[in-house]
Amino acid sequence: MSVKVGLISDTHGLLRPQALAALQGCDYLIHGGDIGKPEILDALMAIAPLTVVRGNNDTDDAWACDVPYEAFLRVGDVAIYTTHILADVPKSLPDEVRVVVTGHSHRPLQQMRDGVLFINPGSAGPRRFKLPITVGLLHIEGDDVRGELIELALT
């Protein structure tokens, strides 16, 4: 059975229609923090079940107090850990973790580290510097997982 997990981060209050379109058809969604406003979470939950972590900018509003700084989830046979800032990832994760999702840098990136896929979907919100506007996907089949980064075409 194939499962698709949509990854989005650093919306900073801006949920672009292109990001919503790219995440359609996902079975689960993960928001990697710096959400900006609760309406973004509502829109994402209308697509699929959502796991979300708080970013360093999600601190001043009452709604953000209920958002955790880290989350573990299991999608099929794949355990996923997420937190906003890469430096906050524990040095020693449980052996079962196969994927780490972060945000914060606004730079889309995926790399393997000691058999664990580290993926940052980049920023789907306001453009920062000359970085692309992106989201990500995890394609999961059994215990096999593959990451994909998608640059959004802005009109």
MOMOPE-V545930 format. One record per residue. RES is the residue in one small letter. PHI is phi as a letter, one per 20 degrees, with the letter a starting at -180 (NA if undefined). D_FIRST is the distance of its C-alpha to the first C-alpha in whole Angstrom. Layout:
RES|PHI|D_FIRST ; RES|PHI|D_FIRST
//
This chain:
m|NA|0 ; s|e|4 ; v|c|7 ; k|d|10 ; v|d|13 ; g|e|17 ; l|c|20 ; i|b|23 ; s|b|26 ; d|l|30 ; t|f|30 ; h|l|34 ; g|n|34 ; l|c|33 ; l|d|30 ; r|f|30 ; p|g|29 ; q|f|27 ; a|f|25 ; l|g|24 ; a|f|23 ; a|f|21 ; l|e|19 ; q|f|18 ; g|n|15 ; c|f|14 ; d|e|12 ; y|b|14 ; l|c|17 ; i|c|20 ; h|d|23 ; g|e|25 ; g|o|29 ; d|l|32 ; i|f|31 ; g|o|34 ; k|a|34 ; p|f|32 ; e|f|32 ; i|f|29 ; l|f|27 ; d|f|28 ; a|f|26 ; l|f|23 ; m|f|22 ; a|f|23 ; i|e|20 ; a|a|17 ; p|g|18 ; l|c|20 ; t|d|21 ; v|c|24 ; v|c|27 ; r|e|31 ; g|e|32 ; n|f|36 ; n|e|37 ; d|e|35 ; t|d|38 ; d|e|41 ; d|d|40 ; a|g|39 ; w|f|36 ; a|f|34 ; c|f|36 ; d|e|33 ; v|e|30 ; p|f|30 ; y|e|30 ; e|b|27 ; a|b|24 ; f|d|21 ; l|b|18 ; r|c|15 ; v|d|11 ; g|m|9 ; d|e|11 ; v|d|13 ; a|e|16 ; i|c|18 ; y|d|21 ; t|c|23 ; t|b|27 ; h|f|29 ; i|d|31 ; l|g|30 ; a|f|33 ; d|e|32 ; v|f|29 ; p|g|31 ; k|f|32 ; s|c|30 ; l|e|26 ; p|g|25 ; d|g|23 ; e|f|20 ; v|f|20 ; r|d|18 ; v|c|18 ; v|c|22 ; v|d|22 ; t|c|26 ; g|b|28 ; h|m|32 ; s|f|33 ; h|m|32 ; r|d|31 ; p|f|27 ; l|a|26 ; q|b|24 ; q|b|24 ; m|e|24 ; r|c|26 ; d|l|26 ; g|n|22 ; v|d|21 ; l|e|20 ; f|e|23 ; i|c|22 ; n|d|25 ; p|f|24 ; g|m|27 ; s|d|29 ; a|d|28 ; g|e|32 ; p|g|35 ; r|f|36 ; r|d|37 ; f|l|40 ; k|d|38 ; l|f|35 ; p|f|32 ; i|e|30 ; t|b|26 ; v|c|23 ; g|c|20 ; l|c|16 ; l|d|14 ; h|d|11 ; i|d|8 ; e|c|6 ; g|m|7 ; d|d|10 ; d|e|11 ; v|c|12 ; r|c|14 ; g|e|17 ; e|b|18 ; l|d|22 ; i|c|23 ; e|e|27 ; l|e|27 ; a|e|30 ; l|e|33 ; t|e|35
//
